[in-house]
């Protein structure tokens, strides 16, 4: 039998490239931590009061929470359009389209849990609920 598609061998990757690919996430995280440390050190060396910077950030926190909440509501209301966009981009495959459309409730619960735990935060929740 003649196979219409010739079989080509997989390109071999060197051992060093495989190790680099495995270490890349850890090296990236290390670089990020070092960058944050350098920025904090520069702020301290310049005498910038971090508490004043944090107060500025705290002013914008409610706006960030509101914007993220509005985006979650928008995703819920426009779920079909979001999934169709993902299908056009190749993120949602044709065979999984119906499953993703049906998963709207689960996705909204996950987004709500994220929103309550990360942007809003447990301390804010306890303060609002009177705990």
Secondary structure, DSSP 4 states (H G I P E B T S, - for coil): ---SS---PPPPPPHHHHHHHHHHHHHHHHHHHHHHHHHHHHHHHHT--HHHHHHHHHHHHHHHHHHHHHHHHHHHHTHHHHHHHHHHHTSS-GGGHHHHHHTHHHHHHHHHHHIIIIII-HHHHHHHTT-
